Amino acid sequence: MTRASISITPPNDAWIKSQIESEGFSSRSDVVNDLIRKARNEQDEILAIRAALIKGEESGTSRRTPDEIMQAVIERKRKNGTL
C-alpha cells in the first residue's frame, strides 16, 4: 500500500477522530480511504448518468406516450429482477 503524508485542518481532524470513535473505523487511513471510495463511486454514478443522458439526447424524440414509456420501464425491470 502507498503511504502519503497529508495536512488536515483542525475541524477536519476532529471530524475524522469522531468517525473513528462513532463509526468503528480503526484508523485515520480507514476514514480517508472510505471517503475516497465513496467519492469514486459517486463519480462513476455521475459518469453513468451523463452517458445515459447523452444517449437519450442522441436517440431523438420518442413517439411513445409517457404511460407507454413507464410500462416499458416496468417490464424491463421485471425481466432483469430489479422490480
PyMOL Python script that loads the backbone (N, CA, C, O; Angstrom):
from pymol import cmd

cmd.read_pdbstr("""\
ATOM      1  N   MET A   1       0.836  -1.167   0.000  1.00  0.00           N
ATOM      2  CA  MET A   1       0.000   0.000   0.000  1.00  0.00           C
ATOM      3  C   MET A   1       0.888   1.241   0.000  1.00  0.00           C
ATOM      4  O   MET A   1       1.932   1.263   0.652  1.00  0.00           O
ATOM      5  N   THR A   2       0.474   2.262  -0.727  1.00  0.00           N
ATOM      6  CA  THR A   2       1.231   3.502  -0.790  1.00  0.00           C
ATOM      7  C   THR A   2       0.959   4.344   0.449  1.00  0.00           C
ATOM      8  O   THR A   2      -0.179   4.452   0.907  1.00  0.00           O
ATOM      9  N   ARG A   3       2.007   4.929   0.975  1.00  0.00           N
ATOM     10  CA  ARG A   3       1.857   5.823   2.120  1.00  0.00           C
ATOM     11  C   ARG A   3       1.904   7.251   1.613  1.00  0.00           C
ATOM     12  O   ARG A   3       2.642   7.561   0.678  1.00  0.00           O
ATOM     13  N   ALA A   4       1.106   8.134   2.236  1.00  0.00           N
ATOM     14  CA  ALA A   4       1.087   9.539   1.853  1.00  0.00           C
ATOM     15  C   ALA A   4       0.974  10.385   3.107  1.00  0.00           C
ATOM     16  O   ALA A   4       0.323  10.002   4.079  1.00  0.00           O
ATOM     17  N   SER A   5       1.602  11.510   3.069  1.00  0.00           N
ATOM     18  CA  SER A   5       1.518  12.442   4.188  1.00  0.00           C
ATOM     19  C   SER A   5       0.647  13.609   3.746  1.00  0.00           C
ATOM     20  O   SER A   5       0.923  14.245   2.729  1.00  0.00           O
ATOM     21  N   ILE A   6      -0.405  13.892   4.513  1.00  0.00           N
ATOM     22  CA  ILE A   6      -1.297  14.996   4.156  1.00  0.00           C
ATOM     23  C   ILE A   6      -1.495  15.893   5.372  1.00  0.00           C
ATOM     24  O   ILE A   6      -1.360  15.453   6.514  1.00  0.00           O
ATOM     25  N   SER A   7      -1.815  17.145   5.110  1.00  0.00           N
ATOM     26  CA  SER A   7      -2.142  18.085   6.179  1.00  0.00           C
ATOM     27  C   SER A   7      -3.654  18.188   6.272  1.00  0.00           C
ATOM     28  O   SER A   7      -4.347  18.268   5.258  1.00  0.00           O
ATOM     29  N   ILE A   8      -4.154  18.184   7.496  1.00  0.00           N
ATOM     30  CA  ILE A   8      -5.596  18.219   7.728  1.00  0.00           C
ATOM     31  C   ILE A   8      -5.911  19.384   8.656  1.00  0.00           C
ATOM     32  O   ILE A   8      -5.237  19.577   9.668  1.00  0.00           O
ATOM     33  N   THR A   9      -6.923  20.150   8.314  1.00  0.00           N
ATOM     34  CA  THR A   9      -7.310  21.280   9.163  1.00  0.00           C
ATOM     35  C   THR A   9      -7.860  20.767  10.493  1.00  0.00           C
ATOM     36  O   THR A   9      -8.356  19.643  10.569  1.00  0.00           O
ATOM     37  N   PRO A  10      -7.774  21.583  11.534  1.00  0.00           N
ATOM     38  CA  PRO A  10      -8.288  21.142  12.841  1.00  0.00           C
ATOM     39  C   PRO A  10      -9.747  20.672  12.825  1.00  0.00           C
ATOM     40  O   PRO A  10     -10.049  19.653  13.446  1.00  0.00           O
ATOM     41  N   PRO A  11     -10.671  21.371  12.138  1.00  0.00           N
ATOM     42  CA  PRO A  11     -12.053  20.860  12.117  1.00  0.00           C
ATOM     43  C   PRO A  11     -12.165  19.500  11.434  1.00  0.00           C
ATOM     44  O   PRO A  11     -12.923  18.640  11.883  1.00  0.00           O
ATOM     45  N   ASN A  12     -11.418  19.304  10.356  1.00  0.00           N
ATOM     46  CA  ASN A  12     -11.450  18.015   9.663  1.00  0.00           C
ATOM     47  C   ASN A  12     -10.807  16.920  10.513  1.00  0.00           C
ATOM     48  O   ASN A  12     -11.259  15.775  10.507  1.00  0.00           O
ATOM     49  N   ASP A  13      -9.757  17.277  11.237  1.00  0.00           N
ATOM     50  CA  ASP A  13      -9.120  16.307  12.121  1.00  0.00           C
ATOM     51  C   ASP A  13     -10.090  15.880  13.228  1.00  0.00           C
ATOM     52  O   ASP A  13     -10.163  14.700  13.571  1.00  0.00           O
ATOM     53  N   ALA A  14     -10.826  16.833  13.780  1.00  0.00           N
ATOM     54  CA  ALA A  14     -11.815  16.500  14.816  1.00  0.00           C
ATOM     55  C   ALA A  14     -12.904  15.603  14.245  1.00  0.00           C
ATOM     56  O   ALA A  14     -13.361  14.674  14.911  1.00  0.00           O
ATOM     57  N   TRP A  15     -13.321  15.879  13.011  1.00  0.00           N
ATOM     58  CA  TRP A  15     -14.353  15.059  12.380  1.00  0.00           C
ATOM     59  C   TRP A  15     -13.843  13.636  12.160  1.00  0.00           C
ATOM     60  O   TRP A  15     -14.556  12.667  12.419  1.00  0.00           O
ATOM     61  N   ILE A  16     -12.611  13.520  11.684  1.00  0.00           N
ATOM     62  CA  ILE A  16     -12.033  12.187  11.467  1.00  0.00           C
ATOM     63  C   ILE A  16     -11.980  11.422  12.782  1.00  0.00           C
ATOM     64  O   ILE A  16     -12.339  10.245  12.832  1.00  0.00           O
ATOM     65  N   LYS A  17     -11.537  12.078  13.838  1.00  0.00           N
ATOM     66  CA  LYS A  17     -11.484  11.424  15.151  1.00  0.00           C
ATOM     67  C   LYS A  17     -12.869  10.967  15.588  1.00  0.00           C
ATOM     68  O   LYS A  17     -13.018   9.880  16.144  1.00  0.00           O
ATOM     69  N   SER A  18     -13.886  11.796  15.337  1.00  0.00           N
ATOM     70  CA  SER A  18     -15.252  11.410  15.720  1.00  0.00           C
ATOM     71  C   SER A  18     -15.733  10.218  14.900  1.00  0.00           C
ATOM     72  O   SER A  18     -16.483   9.380  15.402  1.00  0.00           O
ATOM     73  N   GLN A  19     -15.307  10.139  13.642  1.00  0.00           N
ATOM     74  CA  GLN A  19     -15.685   8.996  12.804  1.00  0.00           C
ATOM     75  C   GLN A  19     -15.044   7.714  13.314  1.00  0.00           C
ATOM     76  O   GLN A  19     -15.665   6.651  13.313  1.00  0.00           O
ATOM     77  N   ILE A  20     -13.812   7.826  13.743  1.00  0.00           N
ATOM     78  CA  ILE A  20     -13.126   6.646  14.282  1.00  0.00           C
ATOM     79  C   ILE A  20     -13.849   6.165  15.531  1.00  0.00           C
ATOM     80  O   ILE A  20     -14.045   4.964  15.716  1.00  0.00           O
ATOM     81  N   GLU A  21     -14.244   7.100  16.387  1.00  0.00           N
ATOM     82  CA  GLU A  21     -14.913   6.734  17.638  1.00  0.00           C
ATOM     83  C   GLU A  21     -16.330   6.223  17.413  1.00  0.00           C
ATOM     84  O   GLU A  21     -16.736   5.235  18.026  1.00  0.00           O
ATOM     85  N   SER A  22     -17.078   6.876  16.551  1.00  0.00           N
ATOM     86  CA  SER A  22     -18.504   6.548  16.435  1.00  0.00           C
ATOM     87  C   SER A  22     -18.836   5.569  15.317  1.00  0.00           C
ATOM     88  O   SER A  22     -19.848   4.872  15.403  1.00  0.00           O
ATOM     89  N   GLU A  23     -18.039   5.495  14.296  1.00  0.00           N
ATOM     90  CA  GLU A  23     -18.368   4.658  13.136  1.00  0.00           C
ATOM     91  C   GLU A  23     -17.575   3.365  13.094  1.00  0.00           C
ATOM     92  O   GLU A  23     -17.772   2.546  12.196  1.00  0.00           O
ATOM     93  N   GLY A  24     -16.697   3.175  14.036  1.00  0.00           N
ATOM     94  CA  GLY A  24     -15.972   1.916  14.090  1.00  0.00           C
ATOM     95  C   GLY A  24     -14.784   1.799  13.158  1.00  0.00           C
ATOM     96  O   GLY A  24     -14.295   0.694  12.922  1.00  0.00           O
ATOM     97  N   PHE A  25     -14.310   2.907  12.626  1.00  0.00           N
ATOM     98  CA  PHE A  25     -13.084   2.859  11.826  1.00  0.00           C
ATOM     99  C   PHE A  25     -11.919   2.602  12.766  1.00  0.00           C
ATOM    100  O   PHE A  25     -11.941   3.027  13.921  1.00  0.00           O
ATOM    101  N   SER A  26     -10.913   1.915  12.277  1.00  0.00           N
ATOM    102  CA  SER A  26      -9.781   1.594  13.144  1.00  0.00           C
ATOM    103  C   SER A  26      -8.648   2.613  13.041  1.00  0.00           C
ATOM    104  O   SER A  26      -7.754   2.632  13.887  1.00  0.00           O
ATOM    105  N   SER A  27      -8.679   3.462  12.008  1.00  0.00           N
ATOM    106  CA  SER A  27      -7.589   4.416  11.834  1.00  0.00           C
ATOM    107  C   SER A  27      -8.022   5.578  10.950  1.00  0.00           C
ATOM    108  O   SER A  27      -9.073   5.552  10.309  1.00  0.00           O
ATOM    109  N   ARG A  28      -7.175   6.592  10.942  1.00  0.00           N
ATOM    110  CA  ARG A  28      -7.403   7.731  10.041  1.00  0.00           C
ATOM    111  C   ARG A  28      -7.367   7.270   8.584  1.00  0.00           C
ATOM    112  O   ARG A  28      -8.140   7.744   7.751  1.00  0.00           O
ATOM    113  N   SER A  29      -6.468   6.349   8.295  1.00  0.00           N
ATOM    114  CA  SER A  29      -6.359   5.828   6.926  1.00  0.00           C
ATOM    115  C   SER A  29      -7.671   5.192   6.480  1.00  0.00           C
ATOM    116  O   SER A  29      -8.095   5.375   5.339  1.00  0.00           O
ATOM    117  N   ASP A  30      -8.312   4.448   7.375  1.00  0.00           N
ATOM    118  CA  ASP A  30      -9.590   3.823   7.026  1.00  0.00           C
ATOM    119  C   ASP A  30     -10.642   4.872   6.689  1.00  0.00           C
ATOM    120  O   ASP A  30     -11.411   4.702   5.744  1.00  0.00           O
ATOM    121  N   VAL A  31     -10.677   5.955   7.461  1.00  0.00           N
ATOM    122  CA  VAL A  31     -11.654   7.026   7.214  1.00  0.00           C
ATOM    123  C   VAL A  31     -11.375   7.678   5.866  1.00  0.00           C
ATOM    124  O   VAL A  31     -12.288   7.861   5.061  1.00  0.00           O
ATOM    125  N   VAL A  32     -10.120   8.027   5.621  1.00  0.00           N
ATOM    126  CA  VAL A  32      -9.761   8.698   4.365  1.00  0.00           C
ATOM    127  C   VAL A  32     -10.019   7.776   3.177  1.00  0.00           C
ATOM    128  O   VAL A  32     -10.559   8.220   2.164  1.00  0.00           O
ATOM    129  N   ASN A  33      -9.644   6.511   3.282  1.00  0.00           N
ATOM    130  CA  ASN A  33      -9.889   5.570   2.181  1.00  0.00           C
ATOM    131  C   ASN A  33     -11.384   5.385   1.928  1.00  0.00           C
ATOM    132  O   ASN A  33     -11.802   5.250   0.778  1.00  0.00           O
ATOM    133  N   ASP A  34     -12.197   5.378   2.993  1.00  0.00           N
ATOM    134  CA  ASP A  34     -13.643   5.272   2.826  1.00  0.00           C
ATOM    135  C   ASP A  34     -14.192   6.490   2.092  1.00  0.00           C
ATOM    136  O   ASP A  34     -15.042   6.356   1.212  1.00  0.00           O
ATOM    137  N   LEU A  35     -13.707   7.680   2.451  1.00  0.00           N
ATOM    138  CA  LEU A  35     -14.144   8.899   1.760  1.00  0.00           C
ATOM    139  C   LEU A  35     -13.764   8.857   0.280  1.00  0.00           C
ATOM    140  O   LEU A  35     -14.566   9.223  -0.579  1.00  0.00           O
ATOM    141  N   ILE A  36     -12.559   8.417  -0.013  1.00  0.00           N
ATOM    142  CA  ILE A  36     -12.112   8.333  -1.410  1.00  0.00           C
ATOM    143  C   ILE A  36     -12.942   7.312  -2.168  1.00  0.00           C
ATOM    144  O   ILE A  36     -13.341   7.563  -3.305  1.00  0.00           O
ATOM    145  N   ARG A  37     -13.210   6.160  -1.555  1.00  0.00           N
ATOM    146  CA  ARG A  37     -14.020   5.118  -2.193  1.00  0.00           C
ATOM    147  C   ARG A  37     -15.420   5.654  -2.515  1.00  0.00           C
ATOM    148  O   ARG A  37     -15.944   5.418  -3.604  1.00  0.00           O
ATOM    149  N   LYS A  38     -16.022   6.379  -1.558  1.00  0.00           N
ATOM    150  CA  LYS A  38     -17.351   6.953  -1.790  1.00  0.00           C
ATOM    151  C   LYS A  38     -17.311   7.999  -2.901  1.00  0.00           C
ATOM    152  O   LYS A  38     -18.221   8.057  -3.729  1.00  0.00           O
ATOM    153  N   ALA A  39     -16.276   8.817  -2.925  1.00  0.00           N
ATOM    154  CA  ALA A  39     -16.154   9.838  -3.972  1.00  0.00           C
ATOM    155  C   ALA A  39     -15.987   9.187  -5.344  1.00  0.00           C
ATOM    156  O   ALA A  39     -16.556   9.657  -6.329  1.00  0.00           O
ATOM    157  N   ARG A  40     -15.211   8.112  -5.410  1.00  0.00           N
ATOM    158  CA  ARG A  40     -15.033   7.409  -6.681  1.00  0.00           C
ATOM    159  C   ARG A  40     -16.340   6.789  -7.152  1.00  0.00           C
ATOM    160  O   ARG A  40     -16.667   6.860  -8.337  1.00  0.00           O
ATOM    161  N   ASN A  41     -17.092   6.180  -6.235  1.00  0.00           N
ATOM    162  CA  ASN A  41     -18.391   5.598  -6.593  1.00  0.00           C
ATOM    163  C   ASN A  41     -19.351   6.670  -7.092  1.00  0.00           C
ATOM    164  O   ASN A  41     -20.073   6.474  -8.070  1.00  0.00           O
ATOM    165  N   GLU A  42     -19.345   7.809  -6.399  1.00  0.00           N
ATOM    166  CA  GLU A  42     -20.214   8.917  -6.822  1.00  0.00           C
ATOM    167  C   GLU A  42     -19.827   9.402  -8.210  1.00  0.00           C
ATOM    168  O   GLU A  42     -20.691   9.677  -9.043  1.00  0.00           O
ATOM    169  N   GLN A  43     -18.535   9.506  -8.455  1.00  0.00           N
ATOM    170  CA  GLN A  43     -18.061   9.931  -9.771  1.00  0.00           C
ATOM    171  C   GLN A  43     -18.483   8.930 -10.853  1.00  0.00           C
ATOM    172  O   GLN A  43     -18.898   9.329 -11.941  1.00  0.00           O
ATOM    173  N   ASP A  44     -18.376   7.633 -10.554  1.00  0.00           N
ATOM    174  CA  ASP A  44     -18.804   6.612 -11.508  1.00  0.00           C
ATOM    175  C   ASP A  44     -20.299   6.735 -11.811  1.00  0.00           C
ATOM    176  O   ASP A  44     -20.716   6.596 -12.961  1.00  0.00           O
ATOM    177  N   GLU A  45     -21.109   6.998 -10.767  1.00  0.00           N
ATOM    178  CA  GLU A  45     -22.550   7.161 -10.964  1.00  0.00           C
ATOM    179  C   GLU A  45     -22.843   8.382 -11.824  1.00  0.00           C
ATOM    180  O   GLU A  45     -23.702   8.332 -12.705  1.00  0.00           O
ATOM    181  N   ILE A  46     -22.136   9.472 -11.574  1.00  0.00           N
ATOM    182  CA  ILE A  46     -22.333  10.692 -12.372  1.00  0.00           C
ATOM    183  C   ILE A  46     -21.974  10.440 -13.828  1.00  0.00           C
ATOM    184  O   ILE A  46     -22.684  10.878 -14.733  1.00  0.00           O
ATOM    185  N   LEU A  47     -20.862   9.728 -14.053  1.00  0.00           N
ATOM    186  CA  LEU A  47     -20.470   9.420 -15.438  1.00  0.00           C
ATOM    187  C   LEU A  47     -21.504   8.533 -16.124  1.00  0.00           C
ATOM    188  O   LEU A  47     -21.782   8.713 -17.309  1.00  0.00           O
ATOM    189  N   ALA A  48     -22.076   7.574 -15.391  1.00  0.00           N
ATOM    190  CA  ALA A  48     -23.103   6.699 -15.972  1.00  0.00           C
ATOM    191  C   ALA A  48     -24.364   7.496 -16.309  1.00  0.00           C
ATOM    192  O   ALA A  48     -24.963   7.296 -17.366  1.00  0.00           O
ATOM    193  N   ILE A  49     -24.759   8.384 -15.427  1.00  0.00           N
ATOM    194  CA  ILE A  49     -25.938   9.227 -15.680  1.00  0.00           C
ATOM    195  C   ILE A  49     -25.679  10.131 -16.883  1.00  0.00           C
ATOM    196  O   ILE A  49     -26.538  10.286 -17.750  1.00  0.00           O
ATOM    197  N   ARG A  50     -24.493  10.723 -16.925  1.00  0.00           N
ATOM    198  CA  ARG A  50     -24.148  11.605 -18.049  1.00  0.00           C
ATOM    199  C   ARG A  50     -24.195  10.831 -19.369  1.00  0.00           C
ATOM    200  O   ARG A  50     -24.713  11.333 -20.367  1.00  0.00           O
ATOM    201  N   ALA A  51     -23.657   9.615 -19.372  1.00  0.00           N
ATOM    202  CA  ALA A  51     -23.671   8.793 -20.588  1.00  0.00           C
ATOM    203  C   ALA A  51     -25.102   8.452 -20.998  1.00  0.00           C
ATOM    204  O   ALA A  51     -25.431   8.466 -22.185  1.00  0.00           O
ATOM    205  N   ALA A  52     -25.951   8.145 -20.016  1.00  0.00           N
ATOM    206  CA  ALA A  52     -27.354   7.831 -20.322  1.00  0.00           C
ATOM    207  C   ALA A  52     -28.076   9.047 -20.877  1.00  0.00           C
ATOM    208  O   ALA A  52     -28.887   8.926 -21.795  1.00  0.00           O
ATOM    209  N   LEU A  53     -27.786  10.219 -20.324  1.00  0.00           N
ATOM    210  CA  LEU A  53     -28.412  11.445 -20.835  1.00  0.00           C
ATOM    211  C   LEU A  53     -27.978  11.733 -22.271  1.00  0.00           C
ATOM    212  O   LEU A  53     -28.797  12.104 -23.112  1.00  0.00           O
ATOM    213  N   ILE A  54     -26.705  11.562 -22.541  1.00  0.00           N
ATOM    214  CA  ILE A  54     -26.206  11.787 -23.906  1.00  0.00           C
ATOM    215  C   ILE A  54     -26.853  10.795 -24.864  1.00  0.00           C
ATOM    216  O   ILE A  54     -27.285  11.166 -25.955  1.00  0.00           O
ATOM    217  N   LYS A  55     -26.917   9.530 -24.451  1.00  0.00           N
ATOM    218  CA  LYS A  55     -27.554   8.505 -25.294  1.00  0.00           C
ATOM    219  C   LYS A  55     -29.013   8.879 -25.560  1.00  0.00           C
ATOM    220  O   LYS A  55     -29.500   8.749 -26.683  1.00  0.00           O
ATOM    221  N   GLY A  56     -29.699   9.341 -24.527  1.00  0.00           N
ATOM    222  CA  GLY A  56     -31.097   9.741 -24.687  1.00  0.00           C
ATOM    223  C   GLY A  56     -31.254  10.923 -25.636  1.00  0.00           C
ATOM    224  O   GLY A  56     -32.151  10.937 -26.480  1.00  0.00           O
ATOM    225  N   GLU A  57     -30.378  11.910 -25.492  1.00  0.00           N
ATOM    226  CA  GLU A  57     -30.446  13.074 -26.381  1.00  0.00           C
ATOM    227  C   GLU A  57     -30.168  12.682 -27.828  1.00  0.00           C
ATOM    228  O   GLU A  57     -30.797  13.193 -28.754  1.00  0.00           O
ATOM    229  N   GLU A  58     -29.220  11.773 -28.006  1.00  0.00           N
ATOM    230  CA  GLU A  58     -28.859  11.361 -29.365  1.00  0.00           C
ATOM    231  C   GLU A  58     -29.932  10.483 -30.003  1.00  0.00           C
ATOM    232  O   GLU A  58     -29.998  10.384 -31.228  1.00  0.00           O
ATOM    233  N   SER A  59     -30.773   9.844 -29.189  1.00  0.00           N
ATOM    234  CA  SER A  59     -31.792   8.952 -29.747  1.00  0.00           C
ATOM    235  C   SER A  59     -32.976   9.713 -30.331  1.00  0.00           C
ATOM    236  O   SER A  59     -33.795   9.138 -31.048  1.00  0.00           O
ATOM    237  N   GLY A  60     -33.066  10.987 -30.028  1.00  0.00           N
ATOM    238  CA  GLY A  60     -34.153  11.791 -30.587  1.00  0.00           C
ATOM    239  C   GLY A  60     -35.393  11.755 -29.725  1.00  0.00           C
ATOM    240  O   GLY A  60     -35.394  11.202 -28.625  1.00  0.00           O
ATOM    241  N   THR A  61     -36.459  12.359 -30.247  1.00  0.00           N
ATOM    242  CA  THR A  61     -37.718  12.456 -29.533  1.00  0.00           C
ATOM    243  C   THR A  61     -38.516  11.173 -29.682  1.00  0.00           C
ATOM    244  O   THR A  61     -38.646  10.628 -30.778  1.00  0.00           O
ATOM    245  N   SER A  62     -39.045  10.703 -28.570  1.00  0.00           N
ATOM    246  CA  SER A  62     -39.833   9.476 -28.590  1.00  0.00           C
ATOM    247  C   SER A  62     -41.239   9.751 -29.111  1.00  0.00           C
ATOM    248  O   SER A  62     -41.793  10.831 -28.905  1.00  0.00           O
ATOM    249  N   ARG A  63     -41.800   8.764 -29.783  1.00  0.00           N
ATOM    250  CA  ARG A  63     -43.181   8.864 -30.234  1.00  0.00           C
ATOM    251  C   ARG A  63     -44.124   8.186 -29.238  1.00  0.00           C
ATOM    252  O   ARG A  63     -45.344   8.218 -29.403  1.00  0.00           O
ATOM    253  N   ARG A  64     -43.535   7.565 -28.190  1.00  0.00           N
ATOM    254  CA  ARG A  64     -44.352   6.883 -27.190  1.00  0.00           C
ATOM    255  C   ARG A  64     -44.936   7.884 -26.196  1.00  0.00           C
ATOM    256  O   ARG A  64     -44.384   8.958 -25.955  1.00  0.00           O
ATOM    257  N   THR A  65     -46.071   7.490 -25.632  1.00  0.00           N
ATOM    258  CA  THR A  65     -46.691   8.314 -24.594  1.00  0.00           C
ATOM    259  C   THR A  65     -45.946   8.089 -23.280  1.00  0.00           C
ATOM    260  O   THR A  65     -45.232   7.095 -23.143  1.00  0.00           O
ATOM    261  N   PRO A  66     -46.101   8.996 -22.309  1.00  0.00           N
ATOM    262  CA  PRO A  66     -45.486   8.772 -21.000  1.00  0.00           C
ATOM    263  C   PRO A  66     -45.905   7.438 -20.376  1.00  0.00           C
ATOM    264  O   PRO A  66     -45.084   6.761 -19.756  1.00  0.00           O
ATOM    265  N   ASP A  67     -47.179   7.055 -20.533  1.00  0.00           N
ATOM    266  CA  ASP A  67     -47.638   5.769 -19.995  1.00  0.00           C
ATOM    267  C   ASP A  67     -46.935   4.598 -20.670  1.00  0.00           C
ATOM    268  O   ASP A  67     -46.571   3.629 -20.003  1.00  0.00           O
ATOM    269  N   GLU A  68     -46.740   4.674 -21.972  1.00  0.00           N
ATOM    270  CA  GLU A  68     -46.033   3.602 -22.681  1.00  0.00           C
ATOM    271  C   GLU A  68     -44.581   3.503 -22.218  1.00  0.00           C
ATOM    272  O   GLU A  68     -44.039   2.407 -22.074  1.00  0.00           O
ATOM    273  N   ILE A  69     -43.972   4.633 -21.993  1.00  0.00           N
ATOM    274  CA  ILE A  69     -42.586   4.637 -21.512  1.00  0.00           C
ATOM    275  C   ILE A  69     -42.509   4.021 -20.122  1.00  0.00           C
ATOM    276  O   ILE A  69     -41.621   3.213 -19.850  1.00  0.00           O
ATOM    277  N   MET A  70     -43.429   4.395 -19.241  1.00  0.00           N
ATOM    278  CA  MET A  70     -43.435   3.844 -17.887  1.00  0.00           C
ATOM    279  C   MET A  70     -43.658   2.337 -17.907  1.00  0.00           C
ATOM    280  O   MET A  70     -43.012   1.606 -17.157  1.00  0.00           O
ATOM    281  N   GLN A  71     -44.559   1.870 -18.754  1.00  0.00           N
ATOM    282  CA  GLN A  71     -44.815   0.434 -18.847  1.00  0.00           C
ATOM    283  C   GLN A  71     -43.581  -0.312 -19.359  1.00  0.00           C
ATOM    284  O   GLN A  71     -43.272  -1.409 -18.893  1.00  0.00           O
ATOM    285  N   ALA A  72     -42.887   0.286 -20.311  1.00  0.00           N
ATOM    286  CA  ALA A  72     -41.673  -0.341 -20.844  1.00  0.00           C
ATOM    287  C   ALA A  72     -40.604  -0.440 -19.757  1.00  0.00           C
ATOM    288  O   ALA A  72     -39.900  -1.446 -19.665  1.00  0.00           O
ATOM    289  N   VAL A  73     -40.487   0.589 -18.948  1.00  0.00           N
ATOM    290  CA  VAL A  73     -39.509   0.571 -17.853  1.00  0.00           C
ATOM    291  C   VAL A  73     -39.884  -0.499 -16.840  1.00  0.00           C
ATOM    292  O   VAL A  73     -39.022  -1.250 -16.385  1.00  0.00           O
ATOM    293  N   ILE A  74     -41.153  -0.577 -16.485  1.00  0.00           N
ATOM    294  CA  ILE A  74     -41.624  -1.579 -15.527  1.00  0.00           C
ATOM    295  C   ILE A  74     -41.349  -2.993 -16.059  1.00  0.00           C
ATOM    296  O   ILE A  74     -40.863  -3.851 -15.322  1.00  0.00           O
ATOM    297  N   GLU A  75     -41.658  -3.228 -17.322  1.00  0.00           N
ATOM    298  CA  GLU A  75     -41.410  -4.546 -17.920  1.00  0.00           C
ATOM    299  C   GLU A  75     -39.926  -4.887 -17.911  1.00  0.00           C
ATOM    300  O   GLU A  75     -39.544  -6.012 -17.586  1.00  0.00           O
ATOM    301  N   ARG A  76     -39.092  -3.921 -18.268  1.00  0.00           N
ATOM    302  CA  ARG A  76     -37.648  -4.151 -18.294  1.00  0.00           C
ATOM    303  C   ARG A  76     -37.138  -4.483 -16.889  1.00  0.00           C
ATOM    304  O   ARG A  76     -36.317  -5.385 -16.723  1.00  0.00           O
ATOM    305  N   LYS A  77     -37.623  -3.756 -15.882  1.00  0.00           N
ATOM    306  CA  LYS A  77     -37.201  -4.007 -14.507  1.00  0.00           C
ATOM    307  C   LYS A  77     -37.679  -5.364 -14.004  1.00  0.00           C
ATOM    308  O   LYS A  77     -36.969  -6.038 -13.257  1.00  0.00           O
ATOM    309  N   ARG A  78     -38.867  -5.761 -14.407  1.00  0.00           N
ATOM    310  CA  ARG A  78     -39.370  -7.102 -14.014  1.00  0.00           C
ATOM    311  C   ARG A  78     -38.501  -8.188 -14.646  1.00  0.00           C
ATOM    312  O   ARG A  78     -38.173  -9.181 -13.997  1.00  0.00           O
ATOM    313  N   LYS A  79     -38.134  -8.000 -15.899  1.00  0.00           N
ATOM    314  CA  LYS A  79     -37.338  -9.001 -16.606  1.00  0.00           C
ATOM    315  C   LYS A  79     -35.939  -9.144 -16.015  1.00  0.00           C
ATOM    316  O   LYS A  79     -35.399 -10.246 -15.930  1.00  0.00           O
ATOM    317  N   ASN A  80     -35.355  -8.004 -15.604  1.00  0.00           N
ATOM    318  CA  ASN A  80     -33.985  -8.105 -15.069  1.00  0.00           C
ATOM    319  C   ASN A  80     -33.946  -8.244 -13.558  1.00  0.00           C
ATOM    320  O   ASN A  80     -32.871  -8.234 -12.960  1.00  0.00           O
ATOM    321  N   GLY A  81     -35.138  -8.375 -12.924  1.00  0.00           N
ATOM    322  CA  GLY A  81     -35.189  -8.665 -11.490  1.00  0.00           C
ATOM    323  C   GLY A  81     -34.983  -7.498 -10.570  1.00  0.00           C
ATOM    324  O   GLY A  81     -34.725  -7.695  -9.383  1.00  0.00           O
ATOM    325  N   THR A  82     -35.087  -6.269 -11.079  1.00  0.00           N
ATOM    326  CA  THR A  82     -34.895  -5.119 -10.213  1.00  0.00           C
ATOM    327  C   THR A  82     -36.198  -4.508  -9.724  1.00  0.00           C
ATOM    328  O   THR A  82     -36.196  -3.469  -9.064  1.00  0.00           O
ATOM    329  N   LEU A  83     -37.315  -5.159 -10.052  1.00  0.00           N
ATOM    330  CA  LEU A  83     -38.612  -4.666  -9.580  1.00  0.00           C
ATOM    331  C   LEU A  83     -39.320  -5.768  -8.823  1.00  0.00           C
ATOM    332  O   LEU A  83     -40.433  -5.567  -8.337  1.00  0.00           O
TER     333      LEU A  83
END
""", "prot")
cmd.dss("prot")
cmd.show_as("cartoon", "prot")
cmd.util.cbc("prot")
cmd.orient("prot")
